[in-house]
Amino acid sequence: MKKHQNLFRDLQEDFRKMKKNLLVAQSGGPTAAINATLAGVIKQAIKEEQIDQVYGACYGIQGVLEQKFVNLTEKVDTEEKLEKLKRTPAAALGSCRFKLNDIKEDDSQYQEIVDILHKMNIGYFVYIGGNDSMDTVAKLSAYCKEKGVEDIKVIGGPKTIDNDLCGIDHCPGFGSAAKYISTVFCELEQEITVYEPKNVIIVEMMGRHAGWLTAAAALAEGKNGNVPYLVYLEEKPFSLDRFIDDVKEKLASTNAVLVAVSEGVHDTEGRFLCEQEESRELDVFGHTKLSGTGKILEEAVRAKIGCKVRSIELNLLQRCAGHILSKTDIEESGNLGANAVKLAVAGESGLMSSLTRVSDAPYTVEYSGVDIREVANKEKKIPVEWINEAGNGVKEELITYLTPLVQGEVSSIYENGMPSYLLLK
Amino acid sequence: MKKHQNLFRDLQEDFRKMKKNLLVAQSGGPTAAINATLAGVIKQAIKEEQIDQVYGACYGIQGVLEQKFVNLTEKVDTEEKLEKLKRTPAAALGSCRFKLNDIKEDDSQYQEIVDILHKMNIGYFVYIGGNDSMDTVAKLSAYCKEKGVEDIKVIGGPKTIDNDLCGIDHCPGFGSAAKYISTVFCELEQEITVYEPKNVIIVEMMGRHAGWLTAAAALAEGKNGNVPYLVYLEEKPFSLDRFIDDVKEKLASTNAVLVAVSEGVHDTEGRFLCEQEESRELDVFGHTKLSGTGKILEEAVRAKIGCKVRSIELNLLQRCAGHILSKTDIEESGNLGANAVKLAVAGESGLMSSLTRVSDAPYTVEYSGVDIREVANKEKKIPVEWINEAGNGVKEELITYLTPLVQGEVSSIYENGMPSYLLLK
């Protein structure tokens, strides 16, 4: 009898050893959908027989090194909490901007991470983030392969409002930011047509190296009126003089013009707008000295056209607006999280969870994994053939690409008039 | 028989003469709820037996003088359109910033308006707007009384995101703007706690003469975390040095501080922040020259504390955010519009449609009319006893006042992923 008891205990122990824990962390800039991916990871991990506990590291890879862990199996233990997490903006586990050492110069940090993961019986590590974070995934998975660490699978979960990751049709978080931006443009179109006198509103969007967010403004054009839009993406060279001509031309036949501009527009030589000579010239008018791209354009319109003009910087609002999310984006973000877990459990490592667009109408996607080296440290820009010749608007191809990504609405969960979020840290 | 026919025709004619048309117009700055008031006016006017057609003047009183009218009985002829109008931001009829002549110097404009209204058989004129618009209502109704024009009743419909009208507990439009602002603060609180290093976010709100909008930020404090807020209202003198001390003190015990500031904060002598010597001093650091209040504070934190800091100007977004409205505000705005019609039909003139708060819990209001002269050209500020001694936060009385105004959620109506509005002009 005693012998049998021991055997049973050994079997239990063997079974426990077979099960591994999963660790998930978030990195890079916040988005309104990154917690939907986290929710997808948790939901799938709980389902997987091979996975025991789900842990979260607070503040990204830095939190792994500092061993700041929370038990997510305990913290997110109901469907209601999962739903609340899905609709919580920013990064519930916290984030970091932390660069691991160059692996060729000093690999001790990598071994430190592996030791910590081993100590916690982590067999699966999902790192959700953008470009830099995928670099971390690439390095860590490469290190594990090189050192023969076969019991830790490292998978990347994509995330960025900038939509500039390679190896994926579009990035989780982008759809919600795009929906926020196009919604704001619909609203500003009502605002700008309230008064009769000539009026220009300039809105500056984030994205230093790709104009996807700015392009989303174009989704609103013609939907609730006939105000002309001017859309300047950083994929085409920008000239302040041509901009003024564009505005003048529009104002010749209408009273209101909406301008969408990427923060990173630059001239043919790559100089950002604030570094261009024409924008410096404006100072002689004695106006307030310039800061952002939108402000420079505002001052230029004031000085050279003289009509009513206002600039708006969407700033952080465009990446944390949990009160108006794209349903498509939130669902896909969750699915990509779940897919990351499935890849890890299937024994894959060094991949990013990805999706491919199968068709525009009906809009369908397929989930897969791409080699992380095809993603890390690359940037996907808008194809220039999707931008008009004049460089002040977008072509139908871009609208076709964007439209499915903003479909459906999900909002925050409200309690007593205020949004209510799930806090994990 | 012929005699009878004539009699019938005469009766019909008498009956038609008894019925009058209603004219409604909108004025002043846009809000997200002014069209809910317009919808309330239309809905009630259609119900009233004494009212024949409902007309709208485009671009406020200027549109009346220019006879730019639309027939709203025809344009808004279904419940579905009324619902869409309720959720359309800005002013669907257009607005103006037009000051009528001083009645003592030249009253010809007033007679011109009366002649136009008579020509169109207008018996009821509802003018929706803020302070300046109520001045127009006061002058026009006074003119009618003085000249014995008894067949035109003029009623004001309140509207302003600034919440600074006298004669009413709170202003339509304010609740939705307050909900937007407190929601944004909930979101920024998630955003600011994503990274560990010390971090300050400063948000500048509209309202040159009253701090109600800025105060709304305080509704978010403690709801989704424990980030300390600093709230600066224009009702208390502002000092840049004290502000820096406040931020330093908070940062001594926490990593993140959220600052809400009214655009019009000023020192004890009434000088706006940008006119104060301390803020000019900042230039010696060689930073970008300053523009708005938020930017000045951002530069001050950067120069004197040196931590991560960002300023956000909510700009037009706070007054046209139709994608997140207060249900309470939208309902009350509609009721105030309906109440304006009821007052006019009851033979009143020279009143503003108003509401009184009967109780905080359960929150109940009563609708009434107040003498327009008690409203026009006055400003309601936040009682200083609702602000803390240090002038950097609000007291419970202010929270109690604000809380019912942001209850419930109404969003835009979406079609194919984009908001869909009712256009009237």
Interface residues (C-beta under 8 A of the other chain):
Chain A: P30 Y59 Q62 T88 P89 A90 A91 A92 G94 S95 C96 R97 K179 S182 T183 V184 C186 E187 L188 Q190 E191 T193 V194 Y195 E196 I201 L219 A220 K223 N224 G225 T288 K289 L290 S291 K295 R310 I312 E313 N315 L316 L317 R319 C320 A321 G322 H323 I324 S326 T403 V406 Q407 G408 E409 S411 S412 Y414 N416 G417 M418 P419 S420 Y421 L423 K425
Chain B: P30 Y59 Q62 T88 P89 A90 A91 A92 G94 S95 C96 R97 K179 S182 T183 V184 C186 E187 L188 Q190 E191 T193 V194 Y195 E196 I201 L219 A220 K223 N224 G225 T288 K289 L290 S291 K295 R310 I312 E313 N315 L316 L317 R319 C320 A321 G322 H323 I324 S326 T403 V406 Q407 G408 E409 S411 S412 Y414 N416 G417 M418 P419 S420 Y421 L423 K425
